[in-house]
Every structure is written in structure tokens, then in C-alpha cells.
């Protein structure tokens, strides 16, 4: 289309006459090619079509189709989600009952285990506890002496590092 033909087409069409308040049915708005967009424009506006160099009409029509398709998809999604919500609502009491029964069984098992532990603790004598404490103390003393033995190399290396830092400081001062 030439510039003169485009200008003539623009003069024959009033500005913004494509903005109508009516909505087309979503099935009528299925488009996939430029020719279909132009046909849709011609259908909506009394036979006046848009040229391939009229981007405003084309974009408006494409966005109108997009919005209509999106609303249909949103309605379908809302319908599906509503059905899923109802299924979950129906399933929830059964799941809660099963979970409650499982939890009650676990709590019963835990209660018996704790009772057995309490009985074992009462049955063990103070002498056993004192023997265990003495063994722990001797093992702790051994571990402490090993840690102290490993500490001296780190002390030596730290002191050596500080001496090196001091030497570098003295060198940098001069």
C-alpha cells in the first residue's frame, strides 16, 4: 500500500471508531493470521477493513482476541479449581480421621516407651550412675590432656606469625 492510499484510507475512517463497548463471542475471536484479523475488523466495523500498514487497528483486534481468550481460560480454570476444591473438601474429613487415628496410635506407643524408660531409670541404682559418671570424668580428663598437647604447636605457630608481622612492620618503617 502506498503512502497516498494509506492517507486516503485514514481520511475515510474517523479516529478511534474501533473502540466499541460491545464484546464479541469468544468463538468468533479465534484468529491466527493477519488475514483473519483484517476479516474480523471488517466484520466488526461495517465492511471497513484495516490495511496491513494500520497497526493500531490490528493491535487492538489482537488484544481484544487475547483478552477474550484469556477470560475464557480463566473461567475454565476457575471451574476446574472449584471442582478440585470440592473434591478436597470431601476428602479432608477422611484424611483428618485417618491422621487422628495414626497419631493416637503413635502417642500410645510413645507413652508405653516413656513408661518403660521411666521404669528402667528407677530400676538403675545410684551406684551405676556414679560408675558411669566416674568413667565419663576419666575419659574427659584424657581428652582434655590430648587437646592441651595439641595446643602447643598452635601457640608456637601463632607466636612465630606475630614475630613475622613485627619484622615486616620494622622493615616497612625503615
Biotite code that builds the C-alpha atoms (Angstrom):
import biotite.structure as struc

atoms = struc.array([
    struc.Atom([0.000, 0.000, 0.000], chain_id="A", res_id=1, res_name="UNK", atom_name="CA", element="C"),
    struc.Atom([1.429, 3.421, -0.917], chain_id="A", res_id=2, res_name="UNK", atom_name="CA", element="C"),
    struc.Atom([1.516, 6.473, 1.266], chain_id="A", res_id=3, res_name="UNK", atom_name="CA", element="C"),
    struc.Atom([-1.255, 8.193, -0.713], chain_id="A", res_id=4, res_name="UNK", atom_name="CA", element="C"),
    struc.Atom([-3.534, 5.151, -0.474], chain_id="A", res_id=5, res_name="UNK", atom_name="CA", element="C"),
    struc.Atom([-2.887, 4.913, 3.270], chain_id="A", res_id=6, res_name="UNK", atom_name="CA", element="C"),
    struc.Atom([-3.666, 8.598, 3.714], chain_id="A", res_id=7, res_name="UNK", atom_name="CA", element="C"),
    struc.Atom([-6.883, 8.205, 1.702], chain_id="A", res_id=8, res_name="UNK", atom_name="CA", element="C"),
    struc.Atom([-7.949, 5.281, 3.871], chain_id="A", res_id=9, res_name="UNK", atom_name="CA", element="C"),
    struc.Atom([-7.168, 7.269, 7.042], chain_id="A", res_id=10, res_name="UNK", atom_name="CA", element="C"),
    struc.Atom([-9.320, 10.193, 5.803], chain_id="A", res_id=11, res_name="UNK", atom_name="CA", element="C"),
    struc.Atom([-12.264, 7.886, 5.180], chain_id="A", res_id=12, res_name="UNK", atom_name="CA", element="C"),
    struc.Atom([-12.249, 6.487, 8.705], chain_id="A", res_id=13, res_name="UNK", atom_name="CA", element="C"),
    struc.Atom([-12.876, 8.540, 11.844], chain_id="A", res_id=14, res_name="UNK", atom_name="CA", element="C"),
    struc.Atom([-10.356, 8.245, 14.648], chain_id="A", res_id=15, res_name="UNK", atom_name="CA", element="C"),
    struc.Atom([-10.989, 5.733, 17.415], chain_id="A", res_id=16, res_name="UNK", atom_name="CA", element="C"),
    struc.Atom([-14.143, 4.303, 15.899], chain_id="A", res_id=17, res_name="UNK", atom_name="CA", element="C"),
    struc.Atom([-12.762, 0.868, 16.657], chain_id="A", res_id=18, res_name="UNK", atom_name="CA", element="C"),
    struc.Atom([-13.312, 1.328, 20.391], chain_id="A", res_id=19, res_name="UNK", atom_name="CA", element="C"),
    struc.Atom([-16.762, -0.134, 20.905], chain_id="A", res_id=20, res_name="UNK", atom_name="CA", element="C"),
    struc.Atom([-18.234, -1.237, 24.177], chain_id="A", res_id=21, res_name="UNK", atom_name="CA", element="C"),
    struc.Atom([-19.672, -4.494, 22.819], chain_id="A", res_id=22, res_name="UNK", atom_name="CA", element="C"),
    struc.Atom([-17.736, -7.711, 23.239], chain_id="A", res_id=23, res_name="UNK", atom_name="CA", element="C"),
    struc.Atom([-17.663, -10.408, 20.589], chain_id="A", res_id=24, res_name="UNK", atom_name="CA", element="C"),
    struc.Atom([-18.299, -14.015, 21.487], chain_id="A", res_id=25, res_name="UNK", atom_name="CA", element="C"),
    struc.Atom([-15.024, -15.819, 22.272], chain_id="A", res_id=26, res_name="UNK", atom_name="CA", element="C"),
    struc.Atom([-15.586, -18.358, 19.493], chain_id="A", res_id=27, res_name="UNK", atom_name="CA", element="C"),
    struc.Atom([-15.789, -15.522, 16.929], chain_id="A", res_id=28, res_name="UNK", atom_name="CA", element="C"),
    struc.Atom([-12.445, -14.150, 18.093], chain_id="A", res_id=29, res_name="UNK", atom_name="CA", element="C"),
    struc.Atom([-10.237, -17.133, 17.347], chain_id="A", res_id=30, res_name="UNK", atom_name="CA", element="C"),
    struc.Atom([-7.591, -15.757, 14.966], chain_id="A", res_id=31, res_name="UNK", atom_name="CA", element="C"),
    struc.Atom([-4.178, -16.901, 13.951], chain_id="A", res_id=32, res_name="UNK", atom_name="CA", element="C"),
    struc.Atom([-3.277, -14.978, 10.777], chain_id="A", res_id=33, res_name="UNK", atom_name="CA", element="C"),
    struc.Atom([-3.183, -11.365, 9.650], chain_id="A", res_id=34, res_name="UNK", atom_name="CA", element="C"),
    struc.Atom([-5.957, -12.032, 7.137], chain_id="A", res_id=35, res_name="UNK", atom_name="CA", element="C"),
    struc.Atom([-8.215, -13.267, 9.925], chain_id="A", res_id=36, res_name="UNK", atom_name="CA", element="C"),
    struc.Atom([-7.504, -10.084, 11.915], chain_id="A", res_id=37, res_name="UNK", atom_name="CA", element="C"),
    struc.Atom([-8.417, -7.947, 8.906], chain_id="A", res_id=38, res_name="UNK", atom_name="CA", element="C"),
    struc.Atom([-11.564, -10.014, 8.324], chain_id="A", res_id=39, res_name="UNK", atom_name="CA", element="C"),
    struc.Atom([-12.533, -9.550, 11.977], chain_id="A", res_id=40, res_name="UNK", atom_name="CA", element="C"),
    struc.Atom([-12.058, -5.787, 11.667], chain_id="A", res_id=41, res_name="UNK", atom_name="CA", element="C"),
    struc.Atom([-14.163, -5.675, 8.505], chain_id="A", res_id=42, res_name="UNK", atom_name="CA", element="C"),
    struc.Atom([-16.906, -7.728, 10.194], chain_id="A", res_id=43, res_name="UNK", atom_name="CA", element="C"),
    struc.Atom([-16.958, -5.539, 13.304], chain_id="A", res_id=44, res_name="UNK", atom_name="CA", element="C"),
    struc.Atom([-16.831, -2.214, 11.510], chain_id="A", res_id=45, res_name="UNK", atom_name="CA", element="C"),
    struc.Atom([-19.313, -2.484, 8.694], chain_id="A", res_id=46, res_name="UNK", atom_name="CA", element="C"),
    struc.Atom([-17.058, -3.770, 5.963], chain_id="A", res_id=47, res_name="UNK", atom_name="CA", element="C"),
    struc.Atom([-14.262, -1.273, 6.531], chain_id="A", res_id=48, res_name="UNK", atom_name="CA", element="C"),
    struc.Atom([-11.079, -3.254, 6.919], chain_id="A", res_id=49, res_name="UNK", atom_name="CA", element="C"),
    struc.Atom([-7.612, -2.286, 8.015], chain_id="A", res_id=50, res_name="UNK", atom_name="CA", element="C"),
    struc.Atom([-4.632, -2.266, 5.731], chain_id="A", res_id=51, res_name="UNK", atom_name="CA", element="C"),
    struc.Atom([-1.505, -4.147, 6.607], chain_id="A", res_id=52, res_name="UNK", atom_name="CA", element="C"),
    struc.Atom([0.104, -0.797, 7.475], chain_id="A", res_id=53, res_name="UNK", atom_name="CA", element="C"),
    struc.Atom([-2.533, 0.154, 10.080], chain_id="A", res_id=54, res_name="UNK", atom_name="CA", element="C"),
    struc.Atom([-1.011, -1.195, 13.315], chain_id="A", res_id=55, res_name="UNK", atom_name="CA", element="C"),
    struc.Atom([-3.451, 0.440, 15.719], chain_id="A", res_id=56, res_name="UNK", atom_name="CA", element="C"),
    struc.Atom([-6.493, -1.458, 14.475], chain_id="A", res_id=57, res_name="UNK", atom_name="CA", element="C"),
    struc.Atom([-4.536, -4.655, 14.141], chain_id="A", res_id=58, res_name="UNK", atom_name="CA", element="C"),
    struc.Atom([-3.129, -4.428, 17.675], chain_id="A", res_id=59, res_name="UNK", atom_name="CA", element="C"),
    struc.Atom([-6.490, -3.516, 19.124], chain_id="A", res_id=60, res_name="UNK", atom_name="CA", element="C"),
    struc.Atom([-8.133, -6.516, 17.479], chain_id="A", res_id=61, res_name="UNK", atom_name="CA", element="C"),
    struc.Atom([-5.333, -8.855, 18.502], chain_id="A", res_id=62, res_name="UNK", atom_name="CA", element="C"),
    struc.Atom([-5.502, -7.632, 22.100], chain_id="A", res_id=63, res_name="UNK", atom_name="CA", element="C"),
    struc.Atom([-9.280, -7.933, 22.118], chain_id="A", res_id=64, res_name="UNK", atom_name="CA", element="C"),
    struc.Atom([-8.968, -11.545, 20.992], chain_id="A", res_id=65, res_name="UNK", atom_name="CA", element="C"),
    struc.Atom([-6.254, -12.159, 23.572], chain_id="A", res_id=66, res_name="UNK", atom_name="CA", element="C"),
    struc.Atom([-8.406, -10.719, 26.382], chain_id="A", res_id=67, res_name="UNK", atom_name="CA", element="C"),
    struc.Atom([-11.440, -12.746, 25.296], chain_id="A", res_id=68, res_name="UNK", atom_name="CA", element="C"),
    struc.Atom([-9.393, -15.952, 25.099], chain_id="A", res_id=69, res_name="UNK", atom_name="CA", element="C"),
    struc.Atom([-7.834, -15.189, 28.462], chain_id="A", res_id=70, res_name="UNK", atom_name="CA", element="C"),
    struc.Atom([-11.237, -14.660, 30.086], chain_id="A", res_id=71, res_name="UNK", atom_name="CA", element="C"),
    struc.Atom([-12.478, -17.966, 28.704], chain_id="A", res_id=72, res_name="UNK", atom_name="CA", element="C"),
    struc.Atom([-9.370, -19.719, 30.009], chain_id="A", res_id=73, res_name="UNK", atom_name="CA", element="C"),
    struc.Atom([-9.752, -18.056, 33.404], chain_id="A", res_id=74, res_name="UNK", atom_name="CA", element="C"),
    struc.Atom([-13.388, -19.136, 33.633], chain_id="A", res_id=75, res_name="UNK", atom_name="CA", element="C"),
    struc.Atom([-12.478, -22.710, 32.683], chain_id="A", res_id=76, res_name="UNK", atom_name="CA", element="C"),
    struc.Atom([-9.655, -22.704, 35.227], chain_id="A", res_id=77, res_name="UNK", atom_name="CA", element="C"),
    struc.Atom([-11.946, -21.347, 37.925], chain_id="A", res_id=78, res_name="UNK", atom_name="CA", element="C"),
    struc.Atom([-14.496, -24.071, 37.137], chain_id="A", res_id=79, res_name="UNK", atom_name="CA", element="C"),
    struc.Atom([-11.854, -26.790, 37.304], chain_id="A", res_id=80, res_name="UNK", atom_name="CA", element="C"),
    struc.Atom([-10.399, -25.391, 40.516], chain_id="A", res_id=81, res_name="UNK", atom_name="CA", element="C"),
    struc.Atom([-13.874, -25.227, 42.044], chain_id="A", res_id=82, res_name="UNK", atom_name="CA", element="C"),
    struc.Atom([-14.388, -28.914, 41.291], chain_id="A", res_id=83, res_name="UNK", atom_name="CA", element="C"),
    struc.Atom([-10.983, -29.769, 42.755], chain_id="A", res_id=84, res_name="UNK", atom_name="CA", element="C"),
    struc.Atom([-11.743, -27.709, 45.859], chain_id="A", res_id=85, res_name="UNK", atom_name="CA", element="C"),
    struc.Atom([-14.984, -29.618, 46.349], chain_id="A", res_id=86, res_name="UNK", atom_name="CA", element="C"),
    struc.Atom([-13.132, -32.930, 45.999], chain_id="A", res_id=87, res_name="UNK", atom_name="CA", element="C"),
    struc.Atom([-10.597, -31.798, 48.584], chain_id="A", res_id=88, res_name="UNK", atom_name="CA", element="C"),
    struc.Atom([-13.335, -30.635, 50.939], chain_id="A", res_id=89, res_name="UNK", atom_name="CA", element="C"),
    struc.Atom([-14.982, -34.055, 50.662], chain_id="A", res_id=90, res_name="UNK", atom_name="CA", element="C"),
    struc.Atom([-11.675, -35.851, 51.206], chain_id="A", res_id=91, res_name="UNK", atom_name="CA", element="C"),
    struc.Atom([-10.495, -33.719, 54.130], chain_id="A", res_id=92, res_name="UNK", atom_name="CA", element="C"),
    struc.Atom([-12.653, -35.292, 56.895], chain_id="A", res_id=93, res_name="UNK", atom_name="CA", element="C"),
    struc.Atom([-11.496, -38.794, 55.944], chain_id="A", res_id=94, res_name="UNK", atom_name="CA", element="C"),
    struc.Atom([-7.858, -37.726, 55.909], chain_id="A", res_id=95, res_name="UNK", atom_name="CA", element="C"),
    struc.Atom([-8.246, -35.932, 59.245], chain_id="A", res_id=96, res_name="UNK", atom_name="CA", element="C"),
    struc.Atom([-9.843, -39.021, 60.806], chain_id="A", res_id=97, res_name="UNK", atom_name="CA", element="C"),
    struc.Atom([-7.092, -41.330, 59.483], chain_id="A", res_id=98, res_name="UNK", atom_name="CA", element="C"),
    struc.Atom([-4.402, -38.902, 60.645], chain_id="A", res_id=99, res_name="UNK", atom_name="CA", element="C"),
    struc.Atom([-6.015, -38.632, 64.075], chain_id="A", res_id=100, res_name="UNK", atom_name="CA", element="C"),
    struc.Atom([-6.143, -42.414, 64.450], chain_id="A", res_id=101, res_name="UNK", atom_name="CA", element="C"),
    struc.Atom([-2.490, -42.762, 63.358], chain_id="A", res_id=102, res_name="UNK", atom_name="CA", element="C"),
    struc.Atom([-1.431, -40.021, 65.735], chain_id="A", res_id=103, res_name="UNK", atom_name="CA", element="C"),
    struc.Atom([-3.355, -41.612, 68.588], chain_id="A", res_id=104, res_name="UNK", atom_name="CA", element="C"),
    struc.Atom([-1.614, -44.963, 67.910], chain_id="A", res_id=105, res_name="UNK", atom_name="CA", element="C"),
    struc.Atom([1.800, -43.287, 67.847], chain_id="A", res_id=106, res_name="UNK", atom_name="CA", element="C"),
    struc.Atom([1.050, -41.426, 71.072], chain_id="A", res_id=107, res_name="UNK", atom_name="CA", element="C"),
    struc.Atom([0.037, -44.682, 72.748], chain_id="A", res_id=108, res_name="UNK", atom_name="CA", element="C"),
    struc.Atom([3.301, -46.295, 71.599], chain_id="A", res_id=109, res_name="UNK", atom_name="CA", element="C"),
    struc.Atom([5.276, -43.282, 72.802], chain_id="A", res_id=110, res_name="UNK", atom_name="CA", element="C"),
    struc.Atom([3.517, -43.366, 76.162], chain_id="A", res_id=111, res_name="UNK", atom_name="CA", element="C"),
    struc.Atom([4.430, -47.038, 76.677], chain_id="A", res_id=112, res_name="UNK", atom_name="CA", element="C"),
    struc.Atom([8.048, -46.386, 75.634], chain_id="A", res_id=113, res_name="UNK", atom_name="CA", element="C"),
    struc.Atom([8.327, -43.475, 78.046], chain_id="A", res_id=114, res_name="UNK", atom_name="CA", element="C"),
    struc.Atom([6.824, -45.607, 80.820], chain_id="A", res_id=115, res_name="UNK", atom_name="CA", element="C"),
    struc.Atom([9.427, -48.312, 80.152], chain_id="A", res_id=116, res_name="UNK", atom_name="CA", element="C"),
    struc.Atom([12.231, -45.729, 80.192], chain_id="A", res_id=117, res_name="UNK", atom_name="CA", element="C"),
    struc.Atom([10.956, -44.352, 83.480], chain_id="A", res_id=118, res_name="UNK", atom_name="CA", element="C"),
    struc.Atom([10.881, -47.832, 84.982], chain_id="A", res_id=119, res_name="UNK", atom_name="CA", element="C"),
    struc.Atom([14.412, -48.520, 83.725], chain_id="A", res_id=120, res_name="UNK", atom_name="CA", element="C"),
    struc.Atom([15.642, -45.245, 85.197], chain_id="A", res_id=121, res_name="UNK", atom_name="CA", element="C"),
    struc.Atom([14.058, -46.037, 88.557], chain_id="A", res_id=122, res_name="UNK", atom_name="CA", element="C"),
    struc.Atom([15.477, -49.538, 88.500], chain_id="A", res_id=123, res_name="UNK", atom_name="CA", element="C"),
    struc.Atom([19.039, -48.416, 87.881], chain_id="A", res_id=124, res_name="UNK", atom_name="CA", element="C"),
    struc.Atom([20.836, -47.786, 91.087], chain_id="A", res_id=125, res_name="UNK", atom_name="CA", element="C"),
    struc.Atom([22.664, -44.711, 92.169], chain_id="A", res_id=126, res_name="UNK", atom_name="CA", element="C"),
    struc.Atom([25.871, -46.773, 92.132], chain_id="A", res_id=127, res_name="UNK", atom_name="CA", element="C"),
    struc.Atom([25.529, -47.426, 88.403], chain_id="A", res_id=128, res_name="UNK", atom_name="CA", element="C"),
    struc.Atom([25.031, -43.735, 87.793], chain_id="A", res_id=129, res_name="UNK", atom_name="CA", element="C"),
    struc.Atom([28.116, -42.916, 89.910], chain_id="A", res_id=130, res_name="UNK", atom_name="CA", element="C"),
    struc.Atom([30.194, -45.504, 87.993], chain_id="A", res_id=131, res_name="UNK", atom_name="CA", element="C"),
    struc.Atom([29.075, -44.011, 84.700], chain_id="A", res_id=132, res_name="UNK", atom_name="CA", element="C"),
    struc.Atom([29.920, -40.514, 85.959], chain_id="A", res_id=133, res_name="UNK", atom_name="CA", element="C"),
    struc.Atom([33.402, -41.634, 87.052], chain_id="A", res_id=134, res_name="UNK", atom_name="CA", element="C"),
    struc.Atom([34.058, -43.280, 83.679], chain_id="A", res_id=135, res_name="UNK", atom_name="CA", element="C"),
    struc.Atom([32.895, -40.138, 81.884], chain_id="A", res_id=136, res_name="UNK", atom_name="CA", element="C"),
    struc.Atom([35.161, -37.971, 84.051], chain_id="A", res_id=137, res_name="UNK", atom_name="CA", element="C"),
    struc.Atom([38.218, -40.122, 83.329], chain_id="A", res_id=138, res_name="UNK", atom_name="CA", element="C"),
    struc.Atom([37.515, -40.099, 79.582], chain_id="A", res_id=139, res_name="UNK", atom_name="CA", element="C"),
    struc.Atom([37.018, -36.347, 79.699], chain_id="A", res_id=140, res_name="UNK", atom_name="CA", element="C"),
    struc.Atom([40.330, -35.903, 81.532], chain_id="A", res_id=141, res_name="UNK", atom_name="CA", element="C"),
    struc.Atom([42.119, -37.989, 78.872], chain_id="A", res_id=142, res_name="UNK", atom_name="CA", element="C"),
    struc.Atom([40.554, -35.977, 76.095], chain_id="A", res_id=143, res_name="UNK", atom_name="CA", element="C"),
    struc.Atom([41.437, -32.687, 77.806], chain_id="A", res_id=144, res_name="UNK", atom_name="CA", element="C"),
    struc.Atom([45.096, -33.682, 78.149], chain_id="A", res_id=145, res_name="UNK", atom_name="CA", element="C"),
    struc.Atom([45.208, -34.652, 74.450], chain_id="A", res_id=146, res_name="UNK", atom_name="CA", element="C"),
    struc.Atom([43.720, -31.292, 73.462], chain_id="A", res_id=147, res_name="UNK", atom_name="CA", element="C"),
    struc.Atom([46.276, -29.469, 75.628], chain_id="A", res_id=148, res_name="UNK", atom_name="CA", element="C"),
    struc.Atom([49.052, -31.451, 73.965], chain_id="A", res_id=149, res_name="UNK", atom_name="CA", element="C"),
    struc.Atom([47.789, -30.361, 70.548], chain_id="A", res_id=150, res_name="UNK", atom_name="CA", element="C"),
    struc.Atom([47.510, -26.754, 71.642], chain_id="A", res_id=151, res_name="UNK", atom_name="CA", element="C"),
    struc.Atom([51.267, -26.067, 71.933], chain_id="A", res_id=152, res_name="UNK", atom_name="CA", element="C"),
    struc.Atom([52.067, -26.324, 68.214], chain_id="A", res_id=153, res_name="UNK", atom_name="CA", element="C"),
    struc.Atom([49.333, -23.786, 67.524], chain_id="A", res_id=154, res_name="UNK", atom_name="CA", element="C"),
    struc.Atom([50.690, -21.465, 70.224], chain_id="A", res_id=155, res_name="UNK", atom_name="CA", element="C"),
    struc.Atom([54.171, -21.767, 68.700], chain_id="A", res_id=156, res_name="UNK", atom_name="CA", element="C"),
    struc.Atom([52.913, -21.062, 65.182], chain_id="A", res_id=157, res_name="UNK", atom_name="CA", element="C"),
    struc.Atom([50.876, -18.091, 66.405], chain_id="A", res_id=158, res_name="UNK", atom_name="CA", element="C"),
    struc.Atom([53.879, -16.608, 68.182], chain_id="A", res_id=159, res_name="UNK", atom_name="CA", element="C"),
    struc.Atom([56.022, -17.179, 65.084], chain_id="A", res_id=160, res_name="UNK", atom_name="CA", element="C"),
    struc.Atom([53.374, -15.441, 62.969], chain_id="A", res_id=161, res_name="UNK", atom_name="CA", element="C"),
    struc.Atom([53.340, -12.406, 65.275], chain_id="A", res_id=162, res_name="UNK", atom_name="CA", element="C"),
    struc.Atom([57.127, -12.233, 65.160], chain_id="A", res_id=163, res_name="UNK", atom_name="CA", element="C"),
    struc.Atom([56.983, -12.254, 61.347], chain_id="A", res_id=164, res_name="UNK", atom_name="CA", element="C"),
    struc.Atom([54.366, -9.492, 61.385], chain_id="A", res_id=165, res_name="UNK", atom_name="CA", element="C"),
    struc.Atom([56.572, -7.443, 63.712], chain_id="A", res_id=166, res_name="UNK", atom_name="CA", element="C"),
    struc.Atom([59.592, -7.997, 61.471], chain_id="A", res_id=167, res_name="UNK", atom_name="CA", element="C"),
    struc.Atom([57.662, -6.864, 58.399], chain_id="A", res_id=168, res_name="UNK", atom_name="CA", element="C"),
    struc.Atom([56.457, -3.830, 60.334], chain_id="A", res_id=169, res_name="UNK", atom_name="CA", element="C"),
    struc.Atom([60.013, -2.890, 61.274], chain_id="A", res_id=170, res_name="UNK", atom_name="CA", element="C"),
    struc.Atom([61.152, -3.369, 57.696], chain_id="A", res_id=171, res_name="UNK", atom_name="CA", element="C"),
    struc.Atom([58.343, -1.172, 56.398], chain_id="A", res_id=172, res_name="UNK", atom_name="CA", element="C"),
    struc.Atom([59.138, 1.612, 58.878], chain_id="A", res_id=173, res_name="UNK", atom_name="CA", element="C"),
    struc.Atom([62.688, 1.977, 57.620], chain_id="A", res_id=174, res_name="UNK", atom_name="CA", element="C"),
])
